[in-house]
């Protein structure tokens, strides 16, 4: 796994909590948070939880591809 697209709102555990759990055992995996319910300050909260980046839905294909290329070696 090179990258995780983490939805912020999930049924059992929210994406921020899941990110914190992942960071306990993997500090290098790239995690990009995504949400359809973007509010002011959400990006900062996601980054503080350990996400590398943040996108809000609807996700623009070109924006997502660019972010992935920034983090993953797509040679």
Chimera marker file (.cmm) of the C-alpha trace (Angstrom):
<marker_set name="trace">
<marker id="1" x="0.000" y="0.000" z="0.000" r="1" g="1" b="0" radius="0.5"/>
<marker id="2" x="1.472" y="3.327" z="-1.067" r="1" g="1" b="0" radius="0.5"/>
<marker id="3" x="-1.368" y="5.670" z="-0.181" r="1" g="1" b="0" radius="0.5"/>
<marker id="4" x="-4.651" y="5.724" z="1.745" r="1" g="1" b="0" radius="0.5"/>
<marker id="5" x="-7.654" y="7.834" z="0.742" r="1" g="1" b="0" radius="0.5"/>
<marker id="6" x="-9.316" y="8.251" z="4.125" r="1" g="1" b="0" radius="0.5"/>
<marker id="7" x="-12.973" y="9.224" z="4.318" r="1" g="1" b="0" radius="0.5"/>
<marker id="8" x="-13.541" y="11.401" z="7.380" r="1" g="1" b="0" radius="0.5"/>
<marker id="9" x="-17.056" y="10.111" z="8.061" r="1" g="1" b="0" radius="0.5"/>
<marker id="10" x="-17.215" y="6.338" z="8.382" r="1" g="1" b="0" radius="0.5"/>
<marker id="11" x="-19.693" y="4.197" z="10.335" r="1" g="1" b="0" radius="0.5"/>
<marker id="12" x="-17.647" y="2.514" z="13.079" r="1" g="1" b="0" radius="0.5"/>
<marker id="13" x="-14.555" y="4.699" z="13.435" r="1" g="1" b="0" radius="0.5"/>
<marker id="14" x="-14.201" y="8.159" z="11.912" r="1" g="1" b="0" radius="0.5"/>
<marker id="15" x="-11.308" y="8.853" z="9.579" r="1" g="1" b="0" radius="0.5"/>
<marker id="16" x="-9.451" y="11.059" z="12.032" r="1" g="1" b="0" radius="0.5"/>
<marker id="17" x="-9.461" y="8.343" z="14.679" r="1" g="1" b="0" radius="0.5"/>
<marker id="18" x="-8.453" y="5.738" z="12.085" r="1" g="1" b="0" radius="0.5"/>
<marker id="19" x="-5.581" y="7.971" z="10.971" r="1" g="1" b="0" radius="0.5"/>
<marker id="20" x="-4.341" y="8.331" z="14.548" r="1" g="1" b="0" radius="0.5"/>
<marker id="21" x="-4.449" y="4.526" z="14.978" r="1" g="1" b="0" radius="0.5"/>
<marker id="22" x="-2.529" y="3.986" z="11.722" r="1" g="1" b="0" radius="0.5"/>
<marker id="23" x="0.099" y="6.524" z="12.792" r="1" g="1" b="0" radius="0.5"/>
<marker id="24" x="0.752" y="4.464" z="15.939" r="1" g="1" b="0" radius="0.5"/>
<marker id="25" x="2.364" y="1.747" z="13.811" r="1" g="1" b="0" radius="0.5"/>
<marker id="26" x="3.092" y="3.450" z="10.475" r="1" g="1" b="0" radius="0.5"/>
<marker id="27" x="4.387" y="6.989" z="10.333" r="1" g="1" b="0" radius="0.5"/>
<marker id="28" x="5.346" y="6.937" z="6.652" r="1" g="1" b="0" radius="0.5"/>
<marker id="29" x="2.236" y="5.812" z="4.741" r="1" g="1" b="0" radius="0.5"/>
<marker id="30" x="0.627" y="8.711" z="2.892" r="1" g="1" b="0" radius="0.5"/>
<marker id="31" x="-2.914" y="9.472" z="4.056" r="1" g="1" b="0" radius="0.5"/>
<marker id="32" x="-5.120" y="11.895" z="2.139" r="1" g="1" b="0" radius="0.5"/>
<marker id="33" x="-8.323" y="12.803" z="3.952" r="1" g="1" b="0" radius="0.5"/>
<marker id="34" x="-11.513" y="13.253" z="1.962" r="1" g="1" b="0" radius="0.5"/>
<marker id="35" x="-14.917" y="14.494" z="2.995" r="1" g="1" b="0" radius="0.5"/>
<marker id="36" x="-18.218" y="15.614" z="1.538" r="1" g="1" b="0" radius="0.5"/>
<marker id="37" x="-18.933" y="17.659" z="4.660" r="1" g="1" b="0" radius="0.5"/>
<marker id="38" x="-16.110" y="20.202" z="4.513" r="1" g="1" b="0" radius="0.5"/>
<marker id="39" x="-16.202" y="22.930" z="7.125" r="1" g="1" b="0" radius="0.5"/>
<marker id="40" x="-13.809" y="25.760" z="7.856" r="1" g="1" b="0" radius="0.5"/>
<marker id="41" x="-10.860" y="24.372" z="9.788" r="1" g="1" b="0" radius="0.5"/>
<marker id="42" x="-11.381" y="20.731" z="8.761" r="1" g="1" b="0" radius="0.5"/>
<marker id="43" x="-8.162" y="20.619" z="6.745" r="1" g="1" b="0" radius="0.5"/>
<marker id="44" x="-6.133" y="21.782" z="9.728" r="1" g="1" b="0" radius="0.5"/>
<marker id="45" x="-7.839" y="19.212" z="11.976" r="1" g="1" b="0" radius="0.5"/>
<marker id="46" x="-7.097" y="16.416" z="9.484" r="1" g="1" b="0" radius="0.5"/>
<marker id="47" x="-3.457" y="17.464" z="9.196" r="1" g="1" b="0" radius="0.5"/>
<marker id="48" x="-3.150" y="17.615" z="12.987" r="1" g="1" b="0" radius="0.5"/>
<marker id="49" x="-4.561" y="14.068" z="13.189" r="1" g="1" b="0" radius="0.5"/>
<marker id="50" x="-1.746" y="12.853" z="10.943" r="1" g="1" b="0" radius="0.5"/>
<marker id="51" x="-3.090" y="13.162" z="7.411" r="1" g="1" b="0" radius="0.5"/>
<marker id="52" x="-0.624" y="14.332" z="4.790" r="1" g="1" b="0" radius="0.5"/>
<marker id="53" x="-3.218" y="16.196" z="2.752" r="1" g="1" b="0" radius="0.5"/>
<marker id="54" x="-6.926" y="16.885" z="2.377" r="1" g="1" b="0" radius="0.5"/>
<marker id="55" x="-9.486" y="17.067" z="-0.433" r="1" g="1" b="0" radius="0.5"/>
<marker id="56" x="-13.171" y="17.870" z="-0.267" r="1" g="1" b="0" radius="0.5"/>
<marker id="57" x="-15.881" y="16.232" z="-2.341" r="1" g="1" b="0" radius="0.5"/>
<marker id="58" x="-16.818" y="16.470" z="-5.075" r="1" g="1" b="0" radius="0.5"/>
<marker id="59" x="-13.228" y="15.619" z="-5.820" r="1" g="1" b="0" radius="0.5"/>
<marker id="60" x="-11.798" y="17.049" z="-9.008" r="1" g="1" b="0" radius="0.5"/>
<marker id="61" x="-10.034" y="14.237" z="-10.852" r="1" g="1" b="0" radius="0.5"/>
<marker id="62" x="-7.084" y="16.397" z="-11.916" r="1" g="1" b="0" radius="0.5"/>
<marker id="63" x="-6.606" y="17.724" z="-8.368" r="1" g="1" b="0" radius="0.5"/>
<marker id="64" x="-6.606" y="14.220" z="-6.883" r="1" g="1" b="0" radius="0.5"/>
<marker id="65" x="-4.199" y="12.871" z="-9.500" r="1" g="1" b="0" radius="0.5"/>
<marker id="66" x="-1.837" y="15.794" z="-8.865" r="1" g="1" b="0" radius="0.5"/>
<marker id="67" x="-1.903" y="15.187" z="-5.104" r="1" g="1" b="0" radius="0.5"/>
<marker id="68" x="-1.215" y="11.473" z="-5.590" r="1" g="1" b="0" radius="0.5"/>
<marker id="69" x="1.716" y="12.264" z="-7.892" r="1" g="1" b="0" radius="0.5"/>
<marker id="70" x="3.143" y="14.584" z="-5.243" r="1" g="1" b="0" radius="0.5"/>
<marker id="71" x="3.335" y="11.739" z="-2.728" r="1" g="1" b="0" radius="0.5"/>
<marker id="72" x="3.815" y="8.543" z="-4.751" r="1" g="1" b="0" radius="0.5"/>
<marker id="73" x="6.629" y="7.785" z="-7.146" r="1" g="1" b="0" radius="0.5"/>
<marker id="74" x="4.646" y="7.261" z="-10.356" r="1" g="1" b="0" radius="0.5"/>
<marker id="75" x="7.617" y="6.453" z="-12.574" r="1" g="1" b="0" radius="0.5"/>
<link id1="1" id2="2" r="1" g="1" b="0" radius="0.2"/>
<link id1="2" id2="3" r="1" g="1" b="0" radius="0.2"/>
<link id1="3" id2="4" r="1" g="1" b="0" radius="0.2"/>
<link id1="4" id2="5" r="1" g="1" b="0" radius="0.2"/>
<link id1="5" id2="6" r="1" g="1" b="0" radius="0.2"/>
<link id1="6" id2="7" r="1" g="1" b="0" radius="0.2"/>
<link id1="7" id2="8" r="1" g="1" b="0" radius="0.2"/>
<link id1="8" id2="9" r="1" g="1" b="0" radius="0.2"/>
<link id1="9" id2="10" r="1" g="1" b="0" radius="0.2"/>
<link id1="10" id2="11" r="1" g="1" b="0" radius="0.2"/>
<link id1="11" id2="12" r="1" g="1" b="0" radius="0.2"/>
<link id1="12" id2="13" r="1" g="1" b="0" radius="0.2"/>
<link id1="13" id2="14" r="1" g="1" b="0" radius="0.2"/>
<link id1="14" id2="15" r="1" g="1" b="0" radius="0.2"/>
<link id1="15" id2="16" r="1" g="1" b="0" radius="0.2"/>
<link id1="16" id2="17" r="1" g="1" b="0" radius="0.2"/>
<link id1="17" id2="18" r="1" g="1" b="0" radius="0.2"/>
<link id1="18" id2="19" r="1" g="1" b="0" radius="0.2"/>
<link id1="19" id2="20" r="1" g="1" b="0" radius="0.2"/>
<link id1="20" id2="21" r="1" g="1" b="0" radius="0.2"/>
<link id1="21" id2="22" r="1" g="1" b="0" radius="0.2"/>
<link id1="22" id2="23" r="1" g="1" b="0" radius="0.2"/>
<link id1="23" id2="24" r="1" g="1" b="0" radius="0.2"/>
<link id1="24" id2="25" r="1" g="1" b="0" radius="0.2"/>
<link id1="25" id2="26" r="1" g="1" b="0" radius="0.2"/>
<link id1="26" id2="27" r="1" g="1" b="0" radius="0.2"/>
<link id1="27" id2="28" r="1" g="1" b="0" radius="0.2"/>
<link id1="28" id2="29" r="1" g="1" b="0" radius="0.2"/>
<link id1="29" id2="30" r="1" g="1" b="0" radius="0.2"/>
<link id1="30" id2="31" r="1" g="1" b="0" radius="0.2"/>
<link id1="31" id2="32" r="1" g="1" b="0" radius="0.2"/>
<link id1="32" id2="33" r="1" g="1" b="0" radius="0.2"/>
<link id1="33" id2="34" r="1" g="1" b="0" radius="0.2"/>
<link id1="34" id2="35" r="1" g="1" b="0" radius="0.2"/>
<link id1="35" id2="36" r="1" g="1" b="0" radius="0.2"/>
<link id1="36" id2="37" r="1" g="1" b="0" radius="0.2"/>
<link id1="37" id2="38" r="1" g="1" b="0" radius="0.2"/>
<link id1="38" id2="39" r="1" g="1" b="0" radius="0.2"/>
<link id1="39" id2="40" r="1" g="1" b="0" radius="0.2"/>
<link id1="40" id2="41" r="1" g="1" b="0" radius="0.2"/>
<link id1="41" id2="42" r="1" g="1" b="0" radius="0.2"/>
<link id1="42" id2="43" r="1" g="1" b="0" radius="0.2"/>
<link id1="43" id2="44" r="1" g="1" b="0" radius="0.2"/>
<link id1="44" id2="45" r="1" g="1" b="0" radius="0.2"/>
<link id1="45" id2="46" r="1" g="1" b="0" radius="0.2"/>
<link id1="46" id2="47" r="1" g="1" b="0" radius="0.2"/>
<link id1="47" id2="48" r="1" g="1" b="0" radius="0.2"/>
<link id1="48" id2="49" r="1" g="1" b="0" radius="0.2"/>
<link id1="49" id2="50" r="1" g="1" b="0" radius="0.2"/>
<link id1="50" id2="51" r="1" g="1" b="0" radius="0.2"/>
<link id1="51" id2="52" r="1" g="1" b="0" radius="0.2"/>
<link id1="52" id2="53" r="1" g="1" b="0" radius="0.2"/>
<link id1="53" id2="54" r="1" g="1" b="0" radius="0.2"/>
<link id1="54" id2="55" r="1" g="1" b="0" radius="0.2"/>
<link id1="55" id2="56" r="1" g="1" b="0" radius="0.2"/>
<link id1="56" id2="57" r="1" g="1" b="0" radius="0.2"/>
<link id1="57" id2="58" r="1" g="1" b="0" radius="0.2"/>
<link id1="58" id2="59" r="1" g="1" b="0" radius="0.2"/>
<link id1="59" id2="60" r="1" g="1" b="0" radius="0.2"/>
<link id1="60" id2="61" r="1" g="1" b="0" radius="0.2"/>
<link id1="61" id2="62" r="1" g="1" b="0" radius="0.2"/>
<link id1="62" id2="63" r="1" g="1" b="0" radius="0.2"/>
<link id1="63" id2="64" r="1" g="1" b="0" radius="0.2"/>
<link id1="64" id2="65" r="1" g="1" b="0" radius="0.2"/>
<link id1="65" id2="66" r="1" g="1" b="0" radius="0.2"/>
<link id1="66" id2="67" r="1" g="1" b="0" radius="0.2"/>
<link id1="67" id2="68" r="1" g="1" b="0" radius="0.2"/>
<link id1="68" id2="69" r="1" g="1" b="0" radius="0.2"/>
<link id1="69" id2="70" r="1" g="1" b="0" radius="0.2"/>
<link id1="70" id2="71" r="1" g="1" b="0" radius="0.2"/>
<link id1="71" id2="72" r="1" g="1" b="0" radius="0.2"/>
<link id1="72" id2="73" r="1" g="1" b="0" radius="0.2"/>
<link id1="73" id2="74" r="1" g="1" b="0" radius="0.2"/>
<link id1="74" id2="75" r="1" g="1" b="0" radius="0.2"/>
</marker_set>
